[in-house]
Amino acid sequence: MRFRSTGLGTQELRGYLEYVRRSDKGFLEARFQTTEPVKWHLGVTLEPSDIPKMVKVIFKPSLILMTVLSVFRLKKNPKEPEDLMKVEWEEIKPAKKSIQKGKP
């Protein structure tokens, strides 16, 4: 698995998914371990309001088809994916700020 962050410049991290679990408070938690060039633990917590958005992305028919095809078409020397920071994700859009009454 590859990770990129705008805070790391062009540095790319490699690692793997350690686990995904549901916390006692109802959050969905995922933990990743990076292995190169540093060993870090990265945590992600999805709140209950995030889960429907994630389910919508995961169960998109085109994504399911691509996932199934990739499992059956594993290559010994796969082509490296392009720069992750240049990829535009149609499914993931920035959250809109909610405006509360009486506050700008």
C-alpha positions in Angstrom: 0.0 0.0 0.0 1.2 3.5 -0.8 0.6 6.7 1.1 1.2 10.3 0.2 0.6 13.5 2.1 0.9 17.1 1.0 2.8 17.7 4.3 5.5 15.3 3.2 6.2 16.9 -0.1 7.1 14.3 -2.7 7.9 11.6 -0.2 5.9 8.4 -0.5 5.4 5.9 2.3 4.8 2.2 1.8 3.0 0.0 4.2 0.0 -2.2 4.9 -3.3 -2.3 6.7 -3.0 -3.8 10.2 -6.7 -3.9 11.1 -10.2 -2.4 10.8 -12.5 -2.6 13.8 -15.5 -1.0 15.5 -14.7 0.9 18.7 -16.8 0.8 21.8 -18.1 4.3 21.0 -19.4 3.2 17.6 -16.6 4.5 15.4 -14.9 2.5 12.7 -11.2 2.5 13.2 -8.4 1.5 10.8 -4.7 1.3 11.6 -2.0 1.2 9.0 1.7 0.4 9.5 4.2 2.1 7.2 7.4 0.2 6.5 9.4 2.5 4.2 11.2 4.9 4.5 10.0 5.2 8.2 8.0 2.9 10.5 4.9 4.8 11.6 1.5 3.8 12.7 -1.3 5.8 11.0 -4.8 5.8 12.4 -8.1 6.6 10.8 -11.4 7.0 12.7 -14.6 7.2 10.8 -17.5 8.7 12.7 -21.0 7.2 12.2 -21.9 10.1 9.8 -18.9 9.1 7.6 -19.9 5.5 7.2 -22.7 6.0 4.7 -20.4 7.9 2.4 -17.8 5.2 2.6 -20.3 2.5 1.9 -21.5 4.4 -1.1 -18.0 4.5 -2.5 -17.2 0.8 -1.7 -20.3 -0.6 -3.2 -20.2 1.4 -6.4 -20.6 -1.2 -9.2 -17.6 0.0 -11.2 -15.3 -0.2 -8.1 -16.5 -3.7 -7.3 -15.9 -4.8 -10.9 -12.4 -3.3 -10.9 -11.6 -5.0 -7.6 -12.7 -8.4 -8.8 -10.8 -8.1 -12.1 -7.6 -7.0 -10.3 -7.7 -10.1 -8.1 -7.9 -12.4 -11.2 -5.3 -10.4 -13.1 -2.5 -10.2 -10.7 0.8 -9.6 -12.5 4.3 -10.7 -11.4 5.7 -7.3 -12.2 2.8 -4.8 -12.1 3.3 -1.3 -13.5 3.8 1.3 -10.8 0.7 3.5 -10.3 1.0 7.2 -11.2 1.6 9.8 -8.6 -1.2 9.5 -6.0 -1.3 13.3 -5.4 -2.2 13.9 -9.1 -5.1 11.5 -9.1 -8.6 13.1 -8.8 -11.1 11.1 -6.9 -14.6 11.7 -8.2 -16.1 9.8 -5.3 -14.3 11.8 -2.6 -15.3 15.4 -2.4 -14.3 17.9 0.3 -16.8 18.2 3.1 -19.0 21.3 3.0 -18.8 23.5 6.1 -22.1 23.6 7.9 -23.4 27.0 8.8 -25.0 27.4 12.1 -27.8 29.9 12.6 -26.5 33.2 13.8 -22.8 32.4 13.0 -21.1 33.1 9.6 
